[in-house]
Amino acid sequence: MTTAPASSPTTIAPEYGDRVIAVETAGSEPIPDAERHGSPLQLLWTWASPNIEFATVYIGVISVLFFGLSFWQAAAAILLGTAIGALTQGVLSLDGPRFGVPQMVIGRFSFGHKGNLLPSGVNAVVAGVGWFAVNSLSAAFALNTLTGLRPLPSLLLVVVAEILIGFIGHNFVHVFEKYAFPALAVVFLLAGVWTFKDAHLGGGGGGGGLGGFLLAFSTAWGYAAGWNPYATDYSRYLPRTASKFKTVLYPAVGLFVSVAIVAIIGAASATIVAPKDASPTAAFTGHLPGWLGNLVLLAIILGAVSANALNIYSSAISITSLGLKLPAWLGRSVLVVLSGVVGTAAAWASLSDAGSAYEAFLLIIAYWVGPWLGVVLTERWLQSRTATDEELSRRLGDASYTNWPGLAALLIGVAVSVPLFSNQEKYVGWVPEHWASFGDITCLVGFAVSAGLYAVLRGRFAAKA
């Protein structure tokens, strides 16, 4: 039988349980057995609903319009990239019921307590500022198109709803995603049928070549794997006895199916000529009949709120995972509000150039997630052969535990992959500058370098506690 990591005293109110309308008090501390509840099935809609939204549509759009791919090339790149990111999401979710702590706390295995400050801090910013801004913008544009309300007031209305859901906490987030799922699925499937009816799947595009394919692959992989640093945040309340197979299957399927279908609909929509100077959301709905277009705009708003409920929640959880001694009043719920304020400011600053900002953001996510994932998965594979759950639990709670090879491998992976292979509008690495056919394989190189280096370093320099 596993034991919970020895950490700070548990502060969870014993009556929280499976109550939905109750503010969660847990932070990064282990969830005790008495508080465990739910089943792996809830992970299906928790990871499906947040991806049935416009940010996912835009993956397909930029694959065709920006990367120069045909519809079929874009679809292949999307399927491949999404499948890999979804598989790792399922594998990482296993550690939720096993240890009862958030994903960034699990990172202490790979980076040690102090070394884990870097990935936890980066994830807090990416989730609470980057992703929060991206999704809030798509919802604001949809509300603007639907009602004519100016973008800034539209943005403020959206973020209030997003912050409120994250403020209430874990159980409310799961229930919200459950009831959002059927509404989002029906509306986007209807829009997909209409879009494929008008799309020109065999015409245009195809000039992106291998470079465009790799760019689209990296974008899709970056989007799907961008959820990986949140994986156990939403499985940590599951009972220890939860089915391992289902704990892997449901998040992987929910993530893969939702991202793949919605992004491919986006790729098809990019083959339809949009009105000149239309906003991204107006361009996507412009060919739809009025009633369906309005439903899609409502669904875009709902989908963005679904995604940002997770983003802002996990941002706050990542901050608590830093292990800092924060004032008693600065708990998870207050951190959600503060994160939302910062994310709203970032969204406001991006209102004028949302499309270019999103393309760059998707690739940059992959730049850090690739090396991080390389270290985390390698550690997971190695520890499964060398340590018991009891020993691993002790390491999580031991503040003296160090593992500098993990942080070294992460930083070297980034330092090698980004300067050499990055392919951004404002910075093109040495390899794609000389061989454009490489597109952008920064995430793959970063993953391989960090994983291989960590396996070597960890074998020679054992982690210490």
LINWO-V791294 format. One record per residue. RES is the residue in one letter. SS is DSSP state (H for helix, E for strand, C for the rest). Layout:
res:RES ss:SS
res:RES ss:SS
This chain:
res:M ss:C
res:T ss:C
res:T ss:C
res:A ss:C
res:P ss:C
res:A ss:C
res:S ss:C
res:S ss:C
res:P ss:C
res:T ss:C
res:T ss:C
res:I ss:C
res:A ss:C
res:P ss:C
res:E ss:C
res:Y ss:C
res:G ss:C
res:D ss:C
res:R ss:C
res:V ss:C
res:I ss:C
res:A ss:C
res:V ss:C
res:E ss:C
res:T ss:C
res:A ss:C
res:G ss:C
res:S ss:C
res:E ss:C
res:P ss:C
res:I ss:C
res:P ss:C
res:D ss:H
res:A ss:H
res:E ss:H
res:R ss:C
res:H ss:C
res:G ss:C
res:S ss:C
res:P ss:C
res:L ss:C
res:Q ss:H
res:L ss:H
res:L ss:H
res:W ss:H
res:T ss:H
res:W ss:H
res:A ss:H
res:S ss:H
res:P ss:H
res:N ss:H
res:I ss:C
res:E ss:C
res:F ss:H
res:A ss:H
res:T ss:H
res:V ss:H
res:Y ss:H
res:I ss:H
res:G ss:H
res:V ss:H
res:I ss:H
res:S ss:H
res:V ss:H
res:L ss:H
res:F ss:C
res:F ss:C
res:G ss:C
res:L ss:C
res:S ss:C
res:F ss:H
res:W ss:H
res:Q ss:H
res:A ss:H
res:A ss:H
res:A ss:H
res:A ss:H
res:I ss:H
res:L ss:H
res:L ss:H
res:G ss:H
res:T ss:H
res:A ss:H
res:I ss:H
res:G ss:H
res:A ss:H
res:L ss:H
res:T ss:H
res:Q ss:H
res:G ss:H
res:V ss:H
res:L ss:H
res:S ss:H
res:L ss:H
res:D ss:H
res:G ss:H
res:P ss:H
res:R ss:H
res:F ss:H
res:G ss:C
res:V ss:C
res:P ss:C
res:Q ss:H
res:M ss:H
res:V ss:H
res:I ss:H
res:G ss:C
res:R ss:H
res:F ss:H
res:S ss:H
res:F ss:H
res:G ss:H
res:H ss:H
res:K ss:H
res:G ss:H
res:N ss:H
res:L ss:H
res:L ss:H
res:P ss:H
res:S ss:H
res:G ss:H
res:V ss:H
res:N ss:H
res:A ss:H
res:V ss:H
res:V ss:H
res:A ss:H
res:G ss:H
res:V ss:H
res:G ss:H
res:W ss:H
res:F ss:H
res:A ss:H
res:V ss:H
res:N ss:H
res:S ss:H
res:L ss:H
res:S ss:H
res:A ss:H
res:A ss:H
res:F ss:H
res:A ss:H
res:L ss:H
res:N ss:H
res:T ss:H
res:L ss:H
res:T ss:H
res:G ss:C
res:L ss:C
res:R ss:C
res:P ss:H
res:L ss:H
res:P ss:H
res:S ss:H
res:L ss:H
res:L ss:H
res:L ss:H
res:V ss:H
res:V ss:H
res:V ss:H
res:A ss:H
res:E ss:H
res:I ss:H
res:L ss:H
res:I ss:H
res:G ss:H
res:F ss:H
res:I ss:H
res:G ss:C
res:H ss:H
res:N ss:H
res:F ss:H
res:V ss:H
res:H ss:H
res:V ss:H
res:F ss:H
res:E ss:H
res:K ss:H
res:Y ss:H
res:A ss:H
res:F ss:H
res:P ss:H
res:A ss:H
res:L ss:H
res:A ss:H
res:V ss:H
res:V ss:H
res:F ss:H
res:L ss:H
res:L ss:H
res:A ss:H
res:G ss:H
res:V ss:H
res:W ss:H
res:T ss:H
res:F ss:H
res:K ss:H
res:D ss:H
res:A ss:C
res:H ss:C
res:L ss:C
res:G ss:C
res:G ss:C
res:G ss:C
res:G ss:C
res:G ss:C
res:G ss:C
res:G ss:C
res:G ss:H
res:L ss:H
res:G ss:H
res:G ss:H
res:F ss:H
res:L ss:H
res:L ss:H
res:A ss:H
res:F ss:H
res:S ss:H
res:T ss:H
res:A ss:H
res:W ss:H
res:G ss:H
res:Y ss:H
res:A ss:H
res:A ss:H
res:G ss:C
res:W ss:C
res:N ss:H
res:P ss:H
res:Y ss:H
res:A ss:H
res:T ss:H
res:D ss:H
res:Y ss:H
res:S ss:C
res:R ss:C
res:Y ss:C
res:L ss:C
res:P ss:C
res:R ss:C
res:T ss:C
res:A ss:C
res:S ss:C
res:K ss:H
res:F ss:H
res:K ss:H
res:T ss:H
res:V ss:H
res:L ss:H
res:Y ss:H
res:P ss:H
res:A ss:H
res:V ss:H
res:G ss:H
res:L ss:H
res:F ss:H
res:V ss:H
res:S ss:H
res:V ss:H
res:A ss:H
res:I ss:H
res:V ss:H
res:A ss:H
res:I ss:H
res:I ss:H
res:G ss:H
res:A ss:H
res:A ss:H
res:S ss:H
res:A ss:C
res:T ss:C
res:I ss:C
res:V ss:C
res:A ss:C
res:P ss:C
res:K ss:C
res:D ss:C
res:A ss:C
res:S ss:C
res:P ss:H
res:T ss:H
res:A ss:H
res:A ss:H
res:F ss:H
res:T ss:H
res:G ss:C
res:H ss:C
res:L ss:C
res:P ss:C
res:G ss:H
res:W ss:H
res:L ss:H
res:G ss:H
res:N ss:H
res:L ss:H
res:V ss:H
res:L ss:H
res:L ss:H
res:A ss:H
res:I ss:H
res:I ss:H
res:L ss:H
res:G ss:H
res:A ss:H
res:V ss:H
res:S ss:H
res:A ss:H
res:N ss:H
res:A ss:H
res:L ss:H
res:N ss:H
res:I ss:H
res:Y ss:H
res:S ss:H
res:S ss:H
res:A ss:H
res:I ss:H
res:S ss:H
res:I ss:H
res:T ss:H
res:S ss:C
res:L ss:C
res:G ss:C
res:L ss:C
res:K ss:C
res:L ss:C
res:P ss:C
res:A ss:C
res:W ss:C
res:L ss:C
res:G ss:C
res:R ss:H
res:S ss:H
res:V ss:H
res:L ss:H
res:V ss:H
res:V ss:H
res:L ss:H
res:S ss:H
res:G ss:H
res:V ss:H
res:V ss:H
res:G ss:H
res:T ss:H
res:A ss:H
res:A ss:H
res:A ss:H
res:W ss:H
res:A ss:H
res:S ss:C
res:L ss:H
res:S ss:H
res:D ss:H
res:A ss:H
res:G ss:H
res:S ss:H
res:A ss:H
res:Y ss:H
res:E ss:H
res:A ss:H
res:F ss:H
res:L ss:H
res:L ss:H
res:I ss:H
res:I ss:H
res:A ss:H
res:Y ss:H
res:W ss:H
res:V ss:H
res:G ss:H
res:P ss:H
res:W ss:H
res:L ss:H
res:G ss:H
res:V ss:H
res:V ss:H
res:L ss:H
res:T ss:H
res:E ss:H
res:R ss:H
res:W ss:H
res:L ss:H
res:Q ss:H
res:S ss:C
res:R ss:C
res:T ss:C
res:A ss:C
res:T ss:C
res:D ss:H
res:E ss:H
res:E ss:H
res:L ss:H
res:S ss:H
res:R ss:H
res:R ss:H
res:L ss:H
res:G ss:H
res:D ss:C
res:A ss:C
res:S ss:C
res:Y ss:C
res:T ss:E
res:N ss:C
res:W ss:H
res:P ss:H
res:G ss:H
res:L ss:H
res:A ss:H
res:A ss:H
res:L ss:H
res:L ss:H
res:I ss:H
res:G ss:H
res:V ss:H
res:A ss:H
res:V ss:H
res:S ss:H
res:V ss:H
res:P ss:H
res:L ss:H
res:F ss:H
res:S ss:C
res:N ss:E
res:Q ss:C
res:E ss:C
res:K ss:C
res:Y ss:C
res:V ss:E
res:G ss:C
res:W ss:H
res:V ss:H
res:P ss:H
res:E ss:H
res:H ss:H
res:W ss:C
res:A ss:H
res:S ss:H
res:F ss:H
res:G ss:C
res:D ss:C
res:I ss:C
res:T ss:H
res:C ss:H
res:L ss:H
res:V ss:H
res:G ss:H
res:F ss:H
res:A ss:H
res:V ss:H
res:S ss:H
res:A ss:H
res:G ss:H
res:L ss:H
res:Y ss:H
res:A ss:H
res:V ss:H
res:L ss:H
res:R ss:H
res:G ss:H
res:R ss:H
res:F ss:C
res:A ss:C
res:A ss:C
res:K ss:E
res:A ss:C
